[in-house]
Amino acid sequence: MTSSRRQFAQTLAAAGALALGGASAQAHAASSPSSRIAPVYPRRLKAGDTIGLVSPAAATYEREPVDIAIETLQALGFKVKPSPYLRSRYGHFGGTDAQRADAINSMFADDSVDGILAMTGGSGCNRIVDKLDYALIRKHPKFFGGYSDLTSLVNAIQVQTGLVTFHSPMGASEWNEFSTAHFRSVVMDAEAALLRNPDGVKERGDNLVQTQDRIRTLRGGRARGTLVGGNLAVLTSLAGSAYWPDFRGAILFIEEVNEYIYRVDRMLSQLRLAGALQQVRGVVLGKFTKCTPGEGYGTLTLDEVFDDYFLPLNIPVFSGAMIGHIKRKFTVPVGGEVEIDADAGSIQLLHPAVL
């Protein structure tokens, strides 16, 4: 994660909302709980469909990763339409703000494109979140997926249009058997999938018990609600904006990578101070990869930080879900209705997330 990702917003949601003006204020009103937009489900993707491959965050500096991403999507059965700016670079971004926003708007407007996938994450999506044409997107709903820095756009599109979007592998991700199977199940086969970490003899290997990808229940129970969330740093950076999700009665899922524990603590504090944690019905903690104490002083452990913020909520919470900056990952519908079982460590889609 780059240093810019760590400079998340310090303004609380209420204070930020007061600062909104003009078009932003109108957009915020459109996404407020009193006028919540009904969910819109994209059409399922199928073999022969065309995927628009865009680069709305960081640039891809080498040629081969782009070639591999295109070949991977073709191996899934798709045709691929690369954005004209897919190989562009402006600083560390995948093109200028105008180019990156235009790439997404153009793909939504193009009726020959059936779905849109980000090439990679990094940073930069917050710079274009207010440059998307949400009226256009509402008229042309289609699959939109990505994770990490794409948390901004995945949530913004869902909030502003009602379109169910996807926290999913990206073009540059490792499309292994696990990730591919879950993508197919949720996005292509239109299944009301059960998302649950793998277990069994294969996962144990030579060990007497499973040691990797374990689930830890912080507080047991079941809860139903609309899924919201993504990368913690990027999610908190939306606080006070027109693109901040509606957390009322929601199921929150979060993940993180390469952040010191005290920074994770600070981000969770912002969610609490903004009132988000008090509104959710359940929490799914994904992988917090390489989130270490840092150097120079002692710190709470991640377990202690999670206990401090989530146990007082008295709602179902579990950690360790296959969501995050990991090789094997779920495809998660943002805006989809789910039931979580914190004892089993599962996310059950209550109905398909695509039509």
C-alpha positions as CSV (number, residue, x, y, z in Angstrom):
1,M,0.0,0.0,0.0
2,T,1.4,3.4,-0.9
3,S,1.8,6.3,1.5
4,S,-1.1,8.1,-0.2
5,R,-3.4,5.3,0.8
6,R,-2.5,5.8,4.4
7,Q,-3.5,9.5,4.4
8,F,-7.1,8.7,4.9
9,A,-9.6,11.4,5.8
10,Q,-9.7,12.7,9.3
11,T,-13.0,14.5,8.9
12,L,-15.9,12.8,10.6
13,A,-19.0,11.9,8.6
14,A,-21.2,14.6,10.1
15,A,-18.7,17.4,9.7
16,G,-18.0,16.3,6.1
17,A,-21.6,16.2,5.2
18,L,-22.0,19.8,6.3
19,A,-19.2,20.8,4.0
20,L,-20.9,19.3,0.9
21,G,-22.2,21.8,-1.5
22,G,-23.7,22.2,-5.0
23,A,-23.7,19.0,-7.0
24,S,-22.1,17.0,-4.2
25,A,-24.8,18.0,-1.8
26,Q,-27.4,16.8,-4.3
27,A,-25.6,13.6,-4.8
28,H,-25.4,13.1,-1.0
29,A,-29.2,13.7,-0.7
30,A,-29.7,11.1,-3.4
31,S,-27.8,8.5,-1.3
32,S,-29.2,9.4,2.1
33,P,-31.2,6.8,4.0
34,S,-34.4,8.7,3.5
35,S,-34.2,8.2,-0.2
36,R,-32.2,5.0,-0.4
37,I,-32.0,3.7,-4.0
38,A,-33.5,0.2,-4.6
39,P,-30.9,-2.4,-5.6
40,V,-30.2,-3.0,-9.2
41,Y,-28.8,-6.4,-10.2
42,P,-26.4,-6.6,-13.2
43,R,-26.9,-9.3,-15.8
44,R,-24.8,-12.4,-15.3
45,L,-21.6,-12.8,-17.3
46,K,-21.4,-15.7,-19.7
47,A,-18.9,-17.2,-22.1
48,G,-18.6,-15.0,-25.2
49,D,-19.4,-11.8,-23.3
50,T,-17.1,-8.8,-23.6
51,I,-15.2,-7.5,-20.5
52,G,-14.0,-3.9,-20.6
53,L,-10.5,-3.9,-18.9
54,V,-9.8,-0.5,-17.3
55,S,-7.0,1.0,-15.1
56,P,-8.7,3.4,-12.7
57,A,-6.0,3.3,-10.0
58,A,-2.3,2.6,-10.3
59,A,-0.4,2.2,-13.6
60,T,0.8,-1.1,-14.8
61,Y,4.5,-0.5,-15.7
62,E,5.3,-3.6,-17.6
63,R,3.7,-5.0,-20.7
64,E,3.4,-8.7,-19.7
65,P,1.0,-8.3,-16.7
66,V,-1.5,-6.7,-19.1
67,D,-1.0,-9.5,-21.6
68,I,-1.5,-12.1,-18.9
69,A,-4.7,-10.4,-17.6
70,I,-6.2,-10.4,-21.2
71,E,-5.2,-14.0,-21.7
72,T,-6.7,-14.9,-18.3
73,L,-10.1,-13.3,-19.1
74,Q,-10.0,-15.0,-22.5
75,A,-9.4,-18.4,-20.8
76,L,-12.5,-17.7,-18.7
77,G,-14.4,-17.5,-22.0
78,F,-14.6,-13.8,-22.4
79,K,-13.8,-11.4,-25.1
80,V,-11.7,-8.5,-23.9
81,K,-11.9,-4.8,-24.8
82,P,-8.9,-3.0,-23.3
83,S,-9.5,0.7,-22.5
84,P,-7.6,3.0,-24.7
85,Y,-5.8,4.2,-21.6
86,L,-5.1,0.8,-20.1
87,R,-1.3,1.2,-20.5
88,S,-1.3,4.9,-19.8
89,R,0.6,6.5,-16.9
90,Y,0.5,9.8,-15.1
91,G,2.8,9.7,-12.2
92,H,2.0,6.4,-10.6
93,F,-1.6,6.5,-11.8
94,G,-3.0,4.7,-14.8
95,G,-3.5,7.9,-16.7
96,T,-4.8,11.3,-15.8
97,D,-7.9,11.7,-13.7
98,A,-9.9,12.6,-16.8
99,Q,-8.6,9.6,-18.7
100,R,-9.3,7.1,-15.9
101,A,-12.8,8.5,-15.4
102,D,-13.5,8.5,-19.1
103,A,-12.4,4.9,-19.4
104,I,-15.1,3.8,-16.9
105,N,-17.8,6.1,-18.3
106,S,-17.2,5.0,-21.8
107,M,-17.3,1.3,-20.9
108,F,-20.7,1.7,-19.2
109,A,-22.0,3.7,-22.2
110,D,-20.7,1.0,-24.7
111,D,-23.5,-1.5,-25.3
112,S,-21.0,-4.0,-26.7
113,V,-19.4,-4.2,-23.3
114,D,-21.1,-6.6,-20.9
115,G,-19.0,-6.1,-17.8
116,I,-16.1,-4.0,-16.5
117,L,-13.1,-5.2,-14.5
118,A,-10.2,-3.2,-13.0
119,M,-6.7,-4.2,-14.0
120,T,-5.1,-3.5,-10.6
121,G,-5.5,-1.4,-7.4
122,G,-2.9,0.8,-5.8
123,S,-4.3,4.3,-5.3
124,G,-6.0,7.0,-7.3
125,C,-9.7,6.0,-7.3
126,N,-10.7,8.7,-4.8
127,R,-9.5,11.3,-7.3
128,I,-12.1,10.2,-9.9
129,V,-15.0,9.1,-7.7
130,D,-16.7,12.4,-8.3
131,K,-16.0,12.4,-12.0
132,L,-18.1,9.3,-12.9
133,D,-21.4,9.8,-14.7
134,Y,-23.8,8.1,-12.3
135,A,-26.9,8.9,-14.4
136,L,-25.2,7.1,-17.3
137,I,-24.3,4.1,-15.1
138,R,-27.9,3.9,-13.9
139,K,-29.1,3.7,-17.5
140,H,-26.5,1.0,-18.4
141,P,-26.2,-1.3,-15.4
142,K,-23.6,-4.0,-15.8
143,F,-21.0,-6.0,-13.8
144,F,-18.3,-3.8,-12.2
145,G,-15.5,-5.5,-10.1
146,G,-12.3,-4.9,-8.3
147,Y,-10.9,-4.7,-4.7
148,S,-8.3,-2.8,-2.7
149,D,-8.3,0.9,-3.9
150,L,-11.4,0.0,-6.0
151,T,-13.3,0.0,-2.7
152,S,-13.9,3.7,-3.6
153,L,-15.6,3.0,-6.9
154,V,-17.3,-0.2,-5.9
155,N,-19.1,1.6,-3.0
156,A,-19.6,4.9,-4.8
157,I,-21.4,3.2,-7.8
158,Q,-23.5,1.1,-5.4
159,V,-24.5,4.2,-3.3
160,Q,-25.2,6.5,-6.2
161,T,-27.0,4.1,-8.5
162,G,-28.2,1.0,-6.5
163,L,-26.1,-1.2,-8.8
164,V,-24.8,-4.3,-7.0
165,T,-21.0,-4.2,-7.5
166,F,-18.3,-6.8,-6.7
167,H,-15.3,-7.0,-4.4
168,S,-13.6,-9.4,-6.7
169,P,-10.3,-10.5,-8.3
170,M,-8.9,-8.0,-10.8
171,G,-7.1,-8.5,-14.1
172,A,-3.7,-8.7,-12.4
173,S,-4.9,-11.0,-9.6
174,E,-3.9,-14.7,-9.4
175,W,-6.8,-16.5,-11.0
176,N,-6.3,-19.8,-9.2
177,E,-8.9,-22.6,-8.9
178,F,-10.4,-21.2,-5.6
179,S,-10.8,-17.6,-6.8
180,T,-12.0,-18.6,-10.3
181,A,-14.6,-21.1,-8.8
182,H,-16.1,-18.4,-6.5
183,F,-16.1,-15.8,-9.3
184,R,-17.9,-18.2,-11.6
185,S,-20.4,-19.2,-8.9
186,V,-21.4,-15.7,-8.0
187,V,-21.0,-13.7,-11.3
188,M,-21.5,-16.3,-14.0
189,D,-23.7,-19.1,-12.6
190,A,-25.9,-16.7,-10.6
191,E,-25.8,-19.0,-7.5
192,A,-27.0,-17.9,-4.1
193,A,-23.5,-19.0,-3.0
194,L,-22.3,-20.0,0.4
195,L,-18.9,-18.3,1.1
196,R,-17.0,-20.3,3.6
197,N,-13.3,-20.9,4.1
198,P,-11.9,-24.2,2.9
199,D,-11.3,-26.9,5.5
200,G,-10.7,-30.6,5.6
201,V,-7.8,-33.0,5.1
202,K,-6.4,-31.1,2.2
203,E,-6.2,-27.9,4.2
204,R,-4.5,-29.6,7.1
205,G,-1.7,-31.0,5.1
206,D,0.8,-32.8,7.3
207,N,-0.5,-31.1,10.4
208,L,-2.9,-32.6,13.0
209,V,-5.1,-29.6,12.7
210,Q,-5.7,-26.8,10.2
211,T,-3.2,-23.9,10.7
212,Q,-4.0,-21.6,7.8
213,D,-7.2,-19.8,6.8
214,R,-8.8,-20.5,10.1
215,I,-12.0,-18.7,11.3
216,R,-12.1,-17.1,14.7
217,T,-15.5,-16.3,16.2
218,L,-15.5,-13.1,18.2
219,R,-19.2,-13.2,19.0
220,G,-21.4,-16.0,17.7
221,G,-24.8,-15.7,16.1
222,R,-26.5,-15.0,12.8
223,A,-27.4,-11.7,11.2
224,R,-28.9,-10.6,7.9
225,G,-28.3,-7.4,6.0
226,T,-26.9,-5.6,3.0
227,L,-23.1,-6.1,2.4
228,V,-21.0,-3.0,2.5
229,G,-17.3,-2.5,2.9
230,G,-13.9,-3.4,1.4
231,N,-10.5,-2.1,2.2
232,L,-10.5,-0.4,5.6
233,A,-8.3,2.6,4.7
234,V,-10.1,3.3,1.5
235,L,-13.5,2.9,3.1
236,T,-12.7,5.3,5.9
237,S,-11.5,7.8,3.3
238,L,-15.0,8.2,2.0
239,A,-16.4,9.4,5.3
240,G,-18.4,12.6,5.0
241,S,-18.7,12.3,1.3
242,A,-21.6,11.6,-1.1
243,Y,-20.1,8.1,-1.6
244,W,-20.2,6.9,2.1
245,P,-22.3,3.8,2.3
246,D,-25.5,3.5,4.3
247,F,-24.5,1.3,7.3
248,R,-28.0,1.0,8.8
249,G,-28.8,-2.7,9.2
250,A,-25.8,-3.6,7.0
251,I,-23.3,-6.4,7.2
252,L,-19.8,-4.8,7.2
253,F,-16.8,-6.6,5.8
254,I,-13.3,-5.1,5.9
255,E,-9.8,-6.1,5.1
256,E,-6.4,-4.5,5.1
257,V,-2.7,-4.9,4.1
258,N,0.6,-3.3,5.1
259,E,-0.7,-1.1,7.8
260,Y,0.7,-0.8,11.3
261,I,-1.7,-1.9,14.0
262,Y,-2.1,1.6,15.5
263,R,-3.3,2.8,12.1
264,V,-5.8,0.0,11.9
265,D,-6.9,1.1,15.4
266,R,-7.3,4.7,14.2
267,M,-9.3,3.7,11.1
268,L,-11.7,1.6,13.3
269,S,-12.0,4.6,15.6
270,Q,-13.1,6.7,12.7
271,L,-15.8,4.2,11.7
272,R,-17.0,4.3,15.3
273,L,-16.9,8.1,15.7
274,A,-18.7,8.4,12.3
275,G,-21.5,6.2,13.7
276,A,-21.0,3.4,11.3
277,L,-20.2,0.6,13.7
278,Q,-23.2,1.3,15.9
279,Q,-25.5,0.8,12.9
280,V,-24.4,-2.5,11.5
281,R,-26.0,-5.9,12.3
282,G,-22.9,-8.0,11.8
283,V,-19.2,-7.8,10.9
284,V,-17.0,-10.0,8.7
285,L,-13.2,-9.4,9.2
286,G,-11.2,-10.6,6.2
287,K,-7.5,-10.9,6.1
288,F,-5.3,-8.2,7.7
289,T,-2.1,-9.1,5.8
290,K,1.2,-7.9,7.1
291,C,-0.4,-5.6,9.6
292,T,2.4,-5.5,12.2
293,P,3.2,-3.6,15.4
294,G,5.9,-1.5,13.7
295,E,9.0,-0.4,15.6
296,G,9.9,1.8,18.5
297,Y,7.1,1.1,21.0
298,G,4.6,-1.5,22.2
299,T,1.2,-1.9,20.8
300,L,-2.0,-3.8,21.2
301,T,-2.4,-7.0,19.1
302,L,-4.9,-7.1,16.3
303,D,-7.0,-9.5,18.3
304,E,-7.1,-6.9,21.2
305,V,-8.0,-4.1,18.8
306,F,-10.8,-6.1,17.3
307,D,-12.1,-7.1,20.7
308,D,-12.1,-3.5,21.8
309,Y,-14.2,-2.3,18.9
310,F,-16.4,-5.2,18.1
311,L,-17.3,-7.0,21.3
312,P,-19.2,-4.0,22.8
313,L,-21.5,-4.0,19.7
314,N,-23.1,-7.3,20.9
315,I,-23.6,-8.5,17.3
316,P,-22.2,-11.5,15.4
317,V,-18.6,-11.0,14.3
318,F,-16.0,-13.4,12.9
319,S,-12.5,-13.0,11.4
320,G,-10.3,-14.7,8.9
321,A,-12.7,-14.7,5.9
322,M,-11.0,-15.2,2.5
323,I,-11.4,-11.6,1.6
324,G,-8.4,-9.3,1.1
325,H,-4.9,-9.1,-0.3
326,I,-4.5,-12.8,-0.6
327,K,-4.0,-15.3,-3.4
328,R,-7.3,-17.2,-2.9
329,K,-10.3,-14.9,-2.4
330,F,-14.1,-14.8,-2.5
331,T,-16.1,-12.7,-4.9
332,V,-18.4,-10.6,-2.7
333,P,-21.5,-8.6,-3.9
334,V,-21.5,-5.1,-2.4
335,G,-25.1,-4.2,-2.0
336,G,-26.2,-7.9,-2.0
337,E,-28.4,-9.3,0.7
338,V,-26.7,-12.0,2.9
339,E,-26.9,-13.9,6.1
340,I,-23.7,-14.4,8.1
341,D,-23.2,-17.2,10.7
342,A,-20.4,-16.1,13.0
343,D,-20.1,-19.5,14.6
344,A,-19.6,-21.3,11.2
345,G,-17.7,-18.4,9.7
346,S,-19.9,-18.2,6.6
347,I,-21.6,-15.7,4.3
348,Q,-24.7,-17.0,2.7
349,L,-26.1,-15.0,-0.3
350,L,-29.8,-14.9,0.2
351,H,-30.4,-14.7,-3.5
352,P,-28.3,-14.4,-6.6
353,A,-26.3,-11.2,-7.1
354,V,-26.8,-11.2,-10.8
355,L,-29.8,-11.8,-13.1
